[in-house]
């Protein structure tokens, strides 16, 4: 099992690195070519997309993976619930996004991009996780992340031809998103057969647990963005977005670990768990030290000195990245293989975290601005990791005996 995990991890790492590099290129080019105000608006659009599409998934993407850990995907009619969820999500996004755009005084291009990107992201998340449940890990991650490469190529073309109109970028990105989503839907429905058996309601119920957990995670990640935009400025949000881009490097390893670990968690033994924990800690520590030592020069060069005033935040971002890497192991195992009772217990703890984050971040941001936002996130992610490992340690003996 350990050898299988490490082999798949290597392949997934390679594919995610490619997509992340393209994503970094896209955001860096946009950060250089757009004004600080426009880049702040772009960051706001990414915040809205990143907040809404996981909520509108209602946790079913992870609920399906959890269900198919012990069931054959070809026997069940997975197409029907996915189709219903896509239609429902489109309807809700068309109601919610215009209201948000009105609140922030954004135009039609902003709304168009957000709606189309949300719908495309929902299709991509659902269907790539379906492929993931079939243990086609490399194909799954490629389908999930190919859109990032396509958008990055578009950004490179805009940069080369001097197209710096945010409205044009929004419209082009939005159309590209929806074309990709439609093509992906038809491709996956062709390669994975949908059976006749009904997907049981228990898996949908577990999906609701994941949905609530997603909301808490989103409140931690994007809630801080909303608070920054409200208490400081959209320009400050753009700076926060620019500096925290280094977290995407940590996400390469976080997502690679979770991508394989969750659907394979039912086959783990004690030795495998220790190896995975050790691997994530060593990689996380190495990356943190690397960015603390060289991150200032790197980001200063990439953004052409535009955000040099905020480079003191890099050590805080590095600590956040390390904690998130350490946390991925208990999170993935609890989500994949532990009982619904334990999953609910884990959820209840996660629901407390935004209650801590919101007042803490408001107090600290009012006091020390973006540095306060970083400290708030460090506290919350550390609490989440400690609780996750406490569950993993307490439940590990009975879990391994069951396997």
N, C-alpha and C positions, 0 to 999 in steps of 0.2 A: 504493500500500500504506500509506503514511504517513497519507494523508487518511482511508482506511478505518479504520485503527487508532484514530486520534484521535476519529473519529465514534463508533465503538463504545465506546471508552473513556469518552466523555462520557455515553453512555446507561447504561453499567454503573455508573459512579460515582454517578449519580443514584439508581439502584435500591438500590445498596449503602448509600448514605447514609441512605436511609429506614429500611432494616432495622437499621443500626447505631444510629441514633437511638432506635428502639424498644428495641433491646437495652440501650442505656445507661440508658434510662428504667427498664427492668425491674430491672437490677442496682442502680441507685441507690435505687429504691423498696424493694427487698428489704434493701439495706444500712441504710436508715433504719428500717424497721419491725421487722426481726429483731434479736435480741440479738447481741452480738459473737460469742458462742459458736455460736448457730444460723447466723449468716452464715458463720462458719468452716466449719461442717458443710456448708452449701450450696456453699461454695468447694471443699470436698473432693469433693463429688459431681460438680461440674463438672470437676474434675481427673481423676477416674476415667473419666468419660464421654469427656473429651477425649483421654485416653491410650488407652483400649481400642478405641473405634470405628475410628480410623485403622489400628490394628494388625490388627483383624479384617477390614478391607477387603483386606488382603494386597496393597496397592498397585494393585489392578485398576482402580480408578477412573481413575488417571492412565495406566495401561497401555493402557486402551481409547482414551483421548484420543490417546495417542501413535500407536496403530495406525491410527486413523481419520483421522490427518493426511493419509495418502496412500491411503486406501481408503474406498469408499462404504458407509456404515453400513447402508443398506437391503438390501444383498446378503448380509449375514452374520446368523447366528442368535445374536444377542447375548443373547436372553432366557434361554437355557439356562444359560450360566455365571453370569449374574447371579442367577437363581433358586437355583442350587446354593449360591452364596456367601452369600446371605441366610439360608438354612436352617442352613448351617454356623456362621455368625456368631451366630445365635440360640442354638444349642446351646452354643457355647463361652462366651457371655456368661452363660448360666444356670448355668454351672459356676464361672466366675471371680468374678463379682460377689458371690455369697453368701460366698465365702471372704474377699474383701476387707472386706465388711461385718462379718464375724465378727472379723477382725483389729482393726478400728477400733471395735468395739463399737457398731455402728449397727443400727437396727431394720429392720423389714420395709418400711416406707414408703421408706426410703433405697434399699434393694435394688430395690424395684419401680420406682422412678423411674429408677435407673441402667440397668436392663435394658431398659425400654421406650424410653428416650431413645437408648440405644446402637443398638437395632434400627432405630428411626426414622431416626437419623442415617446409618446404613449405606444404607438404602433411598434416602434423599434424596441422598446423595453419589453413589451409583452412577447413579441415573436422571437427576439434573440434569447430570452429566458426559456422559451419553449424549446428552441434548438439546444440550449444549454442543458435542459432536462434530458435530452436524448444523448447526453455525454459527448456531443460534438462541440467541444469547448473552443477549439480554434475557429471554426466556422461561426460560432455564436458571437465571439468577441469581434470578429471581422465585420459581421452584419451590424452589430451594435455601434461600431465606431467608424464605419466607412464614411458616414455623413460628415464627420469632423474633418476628415482628409479632403473631402470635396469642397466644403466651405472654406478651408484654408487655402486651397488652390484658387478659389474665387477671390479671397482677400489679397493673395499675391498679385493677381491680375489687376485688381483695383489699385493696388499700391504702384505697380509698374506704369499704369496708364494715368495715374494721378486723379483717380475718382475718389474724392473724399466727402461726397454728399452722404450724410447718414441715412436720409430717406431712401436713396437708391440702394444703399447697402442693405437696409432692412427689407425692402421689397425683393431684391435678388436672393437674399438668404432665405426669406420665407417661401418663395416659389420653389427653390431648390429643396428645402425641407419636405414639402408636401409631395413633390414628385418622387423623392427617395422613399418616403413612407408608403406610398401606393405600390411602387415596384417591389418593395420588401414584402409587403403583405401577400402579393400574388406569388412571389417566389417561395416563401416559407410554406404556404398552403399547398404548394405543388410537391415539395420534398418531404413533408411529414404528413403521413396519413392520419386523418381524424376518424376515430372509431365510433361505435354506436352507444357505448355505455355513457351514462350521464356522470359528469363530474360531481362527486358528492358535496353536499352542503357543508360538511365539516372542513373541507379544504378552503371553501369560500369564507368560512368563519375564521380560520387561521389567517386568511388574507386580511381580514378586518383588524386583527391584532397587529399585523405588520403595517397596516395603514396608519394606525394610531402611533406606532413606533416611528414611522416615516415622518409623521407630523411633528413629533418631538425633535427628531434629527433636523428637520427643515427649520424649525423654530430656532434651533441652536445655530445653524449655518447661515440662514438667510434673514432670520429675525434681527440679527446684529446689523445686517446691511440696511434694513429698513430704519432701525434706530439711528444709525450713522447719518443716513440721508435726512432724517427728520431733525436730529439734534445739532448736526454740524452743517453739512451741505452735500449736494450731489457731487461736487468736485472732490470732496473728501472720500465719498464712496468710490469714485474712480481711482483715487490713490490707494485705498484699501484693496480694491480689486487688483490693482497693478502689483502691489507688493505680495499679496497672498497667492500670486500665480505660482510661487515656488511649491505650494502645497500640491500642485498637479504632479510634481515629480514623486512625492510620497504616495499619491493616489495610484500611480502605476503599480506599486507593490501591494497596496491595500486592496485594490480591486482584483488584482491577479490572485491574491490569496483567497479572498471571499468567493471569487468566481468558481474556483475549483473546490474549496473547502466545504461550502454549504451543501451542494448536492452530493458530495462524497463523505459527509460527516458520519453517516451511518456505518461506515466501514473502518473508522479510525481505531487505532489502539493507543495505549498510553505512550509508547515510544514515539509514535508518529506525532502525537500532540506536542511532546516536548521538543522535537526537532523543529516543528513549525513555529512554536513560540520563540525558540532560540534564533531561528532564521530571521523572523520579523524584527526582533530586538536588535540584532547585529546590524541589519540593513538600515533600520530607522536611526540608530545611533551614528552610523557612518554618514548618512545623508545630513543629519542635523549638524554635525561638526563641519561637514563640507560647506554648507550654506553659511554657517556662522563665520567661517574663515574667508570664504571667497564670494559670498552672496552679494555684498555691497558693490564690488567692482563689476560683477556680472550684470546685475540689474541696472546699474548706472549706464553701462555700455549699451544694453539692449534697448533701454528707453531714451537713449540720447540725453541723459542727465535731467529729464523732465521731472522725475519723482525722487531726486536725490534728497530732498528734505525729509523723506519718510523712510530712508534706509535703516534708521535705528530700530525699526520694527522687525527686522529680519530675524534676530535671535528669538523673539517671541513666536514668530511664525514657525521657526524650526522646532521649537518645543511642542507646539500644537501638532505638527506633522508626526513627531515621534510618538506622542501619546495616542494619536489615531491609529498608527501602525500597530502598537501594542494591543490596542482594544479590538482589532479585527478578529483575532482568534476566538475569544469567548463569544463575541457577537455572532460569528458565522456558525459555530457549533451549536449554540443555544437555538438559533433560528432554524437550523437544519434537522437536528436529530433529537433534541430534548422534547419532553412531553408538552402538551398544550398548557398544562398547569404551570410548568416552569417558565414557559414562554410568556404566560400572562403575568407571572411574578416579575420577570425581566421588564415587561412593558410597564408595569406599575411604577417601577423605579425610574424608567425613562420619562414618564409623564411628569415627574417632579422636577426634572432638569430645567425645562423652560421657565418654571416658576422661580427657580434660582437665578437663571440667566438674565431675564428681563430686568428686574429691579437692580441687580448687581451691575449690569452693563450700563443702565441709565445713570446710576450714581458715578461709576468710574469714567464714562464718556464725558459727562458734564465736568468732571474734575480734571482728567488727563487725556481727553479726546481719544484718538485712535489707539494709543497705548492701553487705555482702559478697556477698549473692545477686545484687544488681544488677551489681557489678563483674565477677563470674564470667560473667554472661550477656553483658556487653559484650565481654569477651575472646574468648569462644567465637564469637559472631556476627561479630566482626571477622575472625577467622581464616577462617571460612566464606566471607565475602565476598571476601577477598583471594584465596583459592584458586579460587573461581568465576571471578573476573575473569582470573586467570592462564590458566585453560583457555580462556576465551572469546577472549582475545587471541591465544593460540598457535594455536587452531583456526579463527579467523575467516576467514583468507584462503582456506583450502581449502573451508570451508563455503560462502562466497559464490560461489566458482567453480562449486561443484556445483549451486548454484541459478541 
